[in-house]
Amino acid sequence: MRHVTLRQLRVFLAAARSMNFSRAAEELHLTQPAVSTQIKELATGVGLPLFERIGRRSYLTPAGVELQQCAKAIVQRLRETEDALAQLKGVTGGQLNVAVISAGDYFFPRVLAAFGASHPGIRFNLTVHNREGLLHQLADNLTDLAVMVRPPRDMDIIALPFAPHPYVIVAAPDHPLAGVRQIPRAALNRERFVQREHGSDTWNSMREVFGRQFSRLDIAMQIQSTETIKQAVVAGMGIAFLSAHTLSLDLLAGNLVVLDVQDFPAMLSWYLVHNRTKRLPPVAAAFKEFLLREGEPLIDRLVHFDLRSPAGAARAKEPVKGSRRANQSRKSQ
């Protein structure tokens, strides 16, 4: 193993986590052939195969299992060294590692910019993930802090709410329910939904908000990209349950409207999460204090969402007393 490189070990760990070279390539922003080449060179250096395929599934060989444990220990030790060096630099230097779910990438760079304005010299490593990817970041100690909506219950973590997170139902401006006042939630059972994929934070939040009604909703399409979902809604392919913090530009442009559904917006929370035993570098500890102290008013300024404004929701056309009235409204268009 004299010629094994740290890059090969990182690629191997990503492939071993997902047992899928394509997913590893996506996670590492590499091509699949590049991942395959790194794994092949690593196996040559080890002198033993690291993966084996049985039927349609791939597994680690005994050598792969052993190498995985070794690689995790090496990467962990490097992370601890980086943390120790960052502590020597204090909050005027070092690197802040933050991972956020995809809804956060609409405003989080500006949150980091606000923090960096008073802490010159800090370098930022911001990564954006779906829920599964974010949990991998936490489990493998690849990030100092994570920002998400639904902290995991099966991990030894500290999860602190720092800002409200509203969810709304959006539609195309010409949708029959656009502008209708106080739409009963039951009326949504007849609508087609375009949603984030099963297991995502948005999917799980939707299940929580709708409760028993969730099983009666027609989720006609699942898409991994929030931007693609919005385009599908604009095209009239359905309505969507989305974070209000992802909609500012679309509402201002008039591409989407927020439906006035009873009990909406649904208010959840943004959480700052880190491993309980994690020794936060000074820069991460300072950012944690900043976010808990200033996160809510800062995010409110960055993505202010006002349902009373024309950009936030279409003006009411008529009240709806029940799902039957909503159906009549649809037919009259």
C-alpha positions in Angstrom: 0.0 0.0 0.0 3.0 2.2 -0.4 1.5 4.2 -3.3 -2.0 4.6 -2.0 -3.2 8.2 -2.0 -5.6 10.1 0.2 -7.7 11.0 -2.9 -8.1 7.2 -3.6 -9.2 6.6 0.0 -11.8 9.4 -0.1 -13.2 8.1 -3.4 -13.2 4.6 -2.0 -15.1 5.7 1.1 -17.8 7.5 -1.0 -18.2 4.4 -3.2 -18.4 2.1 -0.1 -21.1 4.3 1.5 -23.4 4.1 -1.4 -22.2 0.9 -3.1 -22.7 2.8 -6.3 -20.0 4.4 -8.4 -22.4 6.8 -10.1 -23.6 8.2 -6.7 -20.0 8.5 -5.5 -19.1 10.4 -8.6 -22.1 12.8 -8.0 -21.1 13.3 -4.4 -17.5 14.0 -5.2 -18.3 16.1 -8.4 -16.3 13.6 -10.5 -17.1 11.5 -13.5 -17.9 7.9 -13.1 -14.9 6.8 -15.1 -12.7 8.9 -12.8 -14.2 7.1 -9.8 -13.7 3.7 -11.4 -10.1 4.5 -12.2 -9.3 5.6 -8.6 -10.9 2.4 -7.2 -9.0 0.3 -9.7 -5.7 1.9 -8.9 -6.4 1.5 -5.2 -7.2 -2.2 -5.6 -4.0 -2.6 -7.5 -2.0 -0.9 -4.7 -3.7 -3.1 -2.1 -3.2 -6.2 -4.2 -6.7 -7.5 -3.5 -10.2 -6.8 -5.0 -12.2 -4.4 -2.9 -15.7 -4.9 -4.4 -17.5 -7.9 -5.6 -20.8 -8.3 -7.4 -23.4 -10.9 -6.5 -26.5 -10.9 -8.7 -27.5 -7.2 -9.1 -25.9 -6.0 -5.9 -22.3 -5.0 -5.1 -20.6 -5.8 -1.8 -17.3 -5.1 -0.1 -14.9 -7.9 -0.1 -13.2 -8.8 3.2 -10.3 -6.7 2.1 -12.7 -3.9 1.3 -14.2 -4.0 4.8 -10.8 -3.9 6.3 -9.7 -1.0 4.2 -12.9 0.9 4.9 -12.2 0.9 8.6 -8.6 2.0 8.0 -9.6 4.8 5.6 -12.3 6.1 8.1 -9.6 6.3 10.8 -7.2 8.1 8.5 -9.8 10.6 7.4 -11.0 11.1 11.0 -7.4 11.8 12.2 -6.9 14.3 9.4 -10.1 16.1 10.4 -9.0 16.2 14.0 -5.7 17.7 12.9 -7.4 20.3 10.8 -9.6 21.2 13.8 -6.6 21.5 16.1 -4.8 23.8 13.6 -8.0 25.9 13.2 -8.2 26.4 16.9 -4.6 27.7 16.8 -5.7 30.3 14.2 -8.8 31.3 16.2 -11.9 33.0 14.7 -9.9 35.4 12.5 -8.8 32.5 10.3 -9.4 28.9 9.5 -12.2 27.2 7.5 -15.9 27.0 8.4 -17.4 23.7 7.1 -21.2 23.9 6.8 -23.6 21.5 5.0 -27.2 22.5 4.3 -30.2 20.8 2.7 -31.1 22.0 -0.8 -33.8 24.5 0.4 -31.1 26.4 2.3 -29.0 27.2 -0.8 -31.5 29.9 -1.7 -30.3 32.1 1.2 -27.5 30.5 3.2 -24.6 32.0 1.1 -25.8 35.4 2.2 -25.9 34.3 5.8 -22.3 33.2 5.5 -21.4 36.5 3.9 -23.0 38.4 6.9 -20.9 36.3 9.3 -17.8 36.7 7.2 -18.1 40.5 7.2 -17.3 40.6 10.9 -14.7 37.7 10.7 -12.2 38.5 8.0 -9.8 35.8 6.9 -12.3 32.9 7.3 -12.6 30.5 4.4 -16.0 28.8 3.8 -16.7 25.3 2.7 -20.5 25.2 2.0 -21.9 22.0 0.6 -25.6 21.4 -0.4 -27.2 18.0 -0.1 -30.5 16.1 0.0 -31.4 14.6 3.4 -29.5 11.4 2.8 -26.3 13.2 1.7 -26.5 15.5 4.7 -26.8 12.7 7.2 -23.7 11.1 5.6 -21.9 14.3 6.2 -22.8 14.2 9.8 -22.2 10.5 10.3 -18.7 10.5 8.7 -17.7 13.8 10.4 -17.2 15.5 7.1 -18.8 18.8 8.3 -18.6 20.9 11.4 -22.3 22.0 11.3 -25.4 21.0 9.4 -28.5 23.0 8.7 -31.7 21.1 8.1 -35.4 20.9 9.0 -35.8 17.5 10.5 -32.9 16.4 12.7 -32.4 12.6 12.8 -33.6 10.8 15.9 -31.2 7.9 15.7 -28.0 9.8 15.9 -26.1 11.3 18.9 -26.4 14.9 17.9 -27.2 18.4 19.3 -30.0 20.0 17.3 -30.9 23.7 18.0 -33.8 25.5 16.3 -32.7 29.0 15.2 -35.4 30.3 12.8 -39.0 29.5 11.7 -39.4 27.7 8.3 -42.8 28.2 6.6 -44.1 25.8 4.0 -46.8 26.7 1.5 -48.8 25.3 -1.4 -47.9 26.9 -4.7 -49.5 26.8 -8.1 -49.3 28.5 -11.5 -51.0 31.9 -11.7 -53.8 30.6 -14.0 -54.6 27.7 -11.7 -58.4 27.6 -10.9 -57.7 27.9 -7.2 -55.3 30.8 -7.5 -56.8 33.7 -5.6 -59.6 31.7 -4.0 -59.8 32.5 -0.3 -59.6 29.9 2.5 -59.4 26.8 0.4 -60.3 23.7 2.5 -57.4 21.3 2.9 -59.8 18.5 1.6 -60.0 20.3 -1.7 -56.3 19.4 -2.3 -57.2 15.7 -2.4 -58.3 16.2 -6.0 -55.2 18.1 -7.1 -52.0 16.6 -8.6 -48.9 17.3 -6.7 -45.4 17.6 -8.0 -43.0 16.9 -5.1 -39.5 16.3 -3.9 -38.4 12.7 -3.7 -39.4 10.2 -1.1 -37.2 10.5 2.0 -36.2 14.2 1.4 -36.8 16.8 4.2 -39.6 18.3 2.1 -41.3 15.0 1.7 -41.1 14.2 5.4 -42.3 17.7 6.3 -45.2 17.3 4.0 -46.1 14.0 5.7 -46.0 15.6 9.1 -48.1 18.6 8.0 -50.8 16.6 6.3 -50.9 13.8 8.7 -53.6 11.2 7.8 -54.5 13.2 4.7 -51.1 12.6 3.2 -52.1 9.1 2.0 -55.1 10.6 0.1 -53.0 13.1 -1.8 -52.3 12.5 -5.5 -48.5 12.8 -5.7 -48.2 12.4 -9.5 -44.5 13.1 -9.8 -41.4 13.1 -7.6 -38.4 15.2 -8.6 -35.1 15.7 -6.9 -34.7 19.3 -7.9 -36.7 22.1 -6.3 -36.1 24.3 -9.4 -37.4 21.6 -11.7 -40.5 21.2 -9.5 -41.2 24.9 -9.8 -40.9 24.8 -13.6 -43.3 21.8 -13.6 -45.8 23.8 -11.6 -45.4 26.8 -13.9 -46.1 24.5 -16.8 -49.4 23.4 -15.2 -48.4 19.9 -14.3 -49.7 20.2 -10.8 -49.3 22.1 -7.5 -46.5 21.7 -4.9 -45.7 21.8 -1.2 -42.5 23.8 -0.9 -40.5 25.9 1.5 -41.5 29.5 1.3 -37.8 30.4 1.5 -37.3 29.0 -2.0 -39.9 31.2 -3.7 -39.0 34.8 -3.3 -37.8 35.4 -6.9 -40.6 33.3 -8.5 -43.3 35.2 -6.6 -41.8 38.6 -7.4 -41.7 37.6 -11.1 -45.3 36.4 -11.0 -44.3 32.9 -12.1 -46.0 31.2 -9.1 -48.7 32.1 -6.6 -49.2 30.8 -3.1 -52.6 29.2 -2.6 -54.6 30.4 0.4 -55.2 27.0 2.0 -56.6 26.7 5.5 -53.9 26.1 8.2 -51.2 27.4 5.9 -48.4 28.4 5.9 -47.3 25.4 7.9 -44.6 26.6 10.3 -41.7 24.3 11.0 -38.1 25.3 12.1 -34.6 25.5 10.8 -32.2 23.5 12.9 -28.5 23.8 13.4 -27.1 20.3 14.0 -23.7 18.9 15.0 -22.4 15.7 16.5 -22.7 15.7 20.3 -19.1 14.7 20.8 -17.8 17.1 18.2 -15.2 19.5 19.4 -16.1 22.6 17.4 -13.3 24.7 16.1 -13.4 28.3 17.3 -14.8 29.5 13.9 -17.6 26.9 14.0 -18.4 27.8 17.6 -18.5 31.5 16.7 -20.8 30.8 13.8 -23.1 28.7 16.0 -23.5 31.6 18.4 -24.0 34.0 15.5 -26.8 31.8 13.9 -28.6 31.3 17.2 -28.4 35.0 18.0 -29.0 36.6 14.6 -30.3 33.8 12.3 -34.0 34.5 12.6 -34.0 38.3 11.9 -31.3 37.9 9.3 -33.2 35.2 7.3 -36.4 37.2 7.7 -34.6 40.2 6.0 -33.1 38.0 3.3 -36.2 36.0 2.3 -39.0 38.1 3.7 -42.3 36.2 3.0 -45.5 38.1 3.4 -48.7 36.3 2.5 -50.6 39.6 2.5 -48.5 41.0 -0.4 -49.5 40.4 -4.0 -46.2 38.6 -4.5 -46.9 36.3 -1.6 -50.3 35.2 -2.7 -52.9 36.0 -5.3 -55.6 38.4 -4.1 -58.8 36.7 -3.0 -61.5 36.2 -5.6 -64.2 34.6 -3.5 -64.5 32.6 -0.2 -64.8 28.9 -0.5 -67.0 27.2 2.1 -66.2 23.6 1.1 -64.6 21.3 -1.4 -67.7 21.3 -3.5 -67.5 25.1 -4.0 -63.8 24.7 -5.0 -64.8 22.2 -7.6 -67.5 24.5 -9.0 -64.8 27.3 -9.2 -62.6 25.0 -11.2 -65.4 24.2 -13.7 -66.3 27.8 -14.2 -62.8 28.7 -15.5 
